[in-house]
Amino acid sequence: MKRSSLILSVVLVAVFALAACGPQATPVPTQVPPTAAPTATPKPQLSDIVDTAVADGRFTTLAAALQAADLVDALKAEGPFTVFAPTDDAFAALPEGTLDELLKPENKQKLTDILLYHVVEGKVTAADVTGLKSAITLLGKDVAIKVDMGNVYINDAKVIITDIETSNGVIHVIDAVLLPAAEEAASNTIVDVAVADGRFNTLVAAVTAADLAGTLSGEGPFTVFAPTDDAFAALPEGTLDSLLLPENKQQLTDILLYHVVSGKVMAADVVTLTSANTVLGKDVTITVKDGKVYLNDNVEVIITDVEASNGVIHVIDAVLLPPQ
């Protein structure tokens, strides 16, 4: 009996030993889900210079000025541009009435020049600006650049914020409006043009006698309906001599001011009007008959659009006499 038990034990040990030495079952791999690639955060889409300025909220006056000067599309173009942008406070610091004058249609060119004086072609970052002594603007005039006590100045305007990125350039914020230096007065004011023409000797003499030469050589702009020498000669005999007497200076002044309209009114605009208010404060009527333009019904405009640096001259064939 003991012998049988021993034999059974040996057999069992052999069986377990063989099992242990046999091939192992191949484990089934656990499926691990692939890790999703991280989604890149899209870069925010930049707006152009104009839209950036409008959205900012500190440049409402600049935006209005660009609109008035018809420069919005230009600064929405591909560029790139660098804009030195005055804040609303900077515009508010201009002398009283300056901004209102600039926004008038007749001063559009002056406003345009000022705005173009704030724009440089190309994208000039703050790091580049500090390495420059000057930059040429789209007006064709340079702005001076200096660094003083760690601050950057464009002419005398301090740069207070730099490198506002836009889709078509960069904005640097300044605390004052840049005003281009005035050009030397050119010798083609209304008075200069009248003197040089040779057909307005009497008008020039009358303007001088009335002390209006300085006014009509000023900034303006003015529109002058200019009578020729023949027009003055057609006045009743003795009228001109009487008007040129010192005691009749006010009457002469009134007559001359009745020939002047504030603003630069080209012929294309004149023909759309039925009247125009003169500097004297009294209207002249405007009519178009058979393709010709008449003032006060019977004074014909014979030459138009003689341009001067401070306005325009339209030549007329008779002297305008203000209503009494």
C-alpha positions, 0 to 999 in steps of 0.5 A: 500500500505504501509502495503504491502511494509512493509511485502515485506521488512520483507520477504527480510530481512528474506531471506537474514538472512537465506542465511547468516546462510546457509552452506558456500561453501567449497573453492577449495585449490590452488595447490602449486608445491612442492619445489625441493630438492636442488642438492648436489654439488659433491665433486671433485675426488682426484687424487693419489700422482703421478698424483697430483704431475704431475698436480701441475707443481712444481714437474717435477723433482720429477716425472722424478726421480720416473719414472727413479726409477720405483716407479710410480706404487708403489706411485699410490698404495692404500697406504696411504702414506705421501710424503715429496715432494721436489720442482724443485727448491730443486732438482736444488739446489743439487751440480752440476751434482748430479741429472744427475748422479742419473738419470743414469741407473747404479745409479738406486738403489741410486736414489731409496733409496733417493726417498724412504727416502721421503716417510712415510707409512700412512697418517700423516697430518701437525697436526700429524707431529708437534707432532712427533720427527721423522718418519720412512721412507720406506727406513727403516731410520728415518727422524728427525722432529722439530718445530723452530720459527713456522716452521717445518723441516724434517732433515734440509729441511723446510716444506713450504706447508702442507696437499695437499690431494690425493686419497692415502695419503697426500703431504707436500712440502719441500724446499730441497732434503732429503739425507739419511746418508751414511752407514759405509763402509761395508767390501765387496768392490771389493778389500775386496772381492778379498782379502777374496777370496784367488784366486786373490792374484796377482791381489790384489798385482798389484792393490796395486802397481798401487795405484788403491786400493782406487779407486776400494774401492770407491763408483763406481759401477764398473764391474771388469773382474778379472784374477785369480792367475793362469791367471797371472802365465800363462803370459810369464816368467818375465812379472809380475815381470817387471810390478811390478817394479816402473818404469813400474807403468803406464804400469801396471795401464793401464793393470789393468784399461783395466779390469774395466768397469764403472757401474754394468754389471751383466752376463745377461747384458754382454751376450747381448753386443758385446763390453764394453768400459773399464776405460782405454778408450779402448774396450774389445770385447764380444762373446758367443760361445757354451754357454760360454762368451769370452773377446777378443775372447780367454779369458773365463769368468769362474765365473760370478756375484760375487757381492760386495758393489760397483759393481760386479766381473766376474772371467776370466782365462787369463790376458787382454792385451790392444791393442797397 
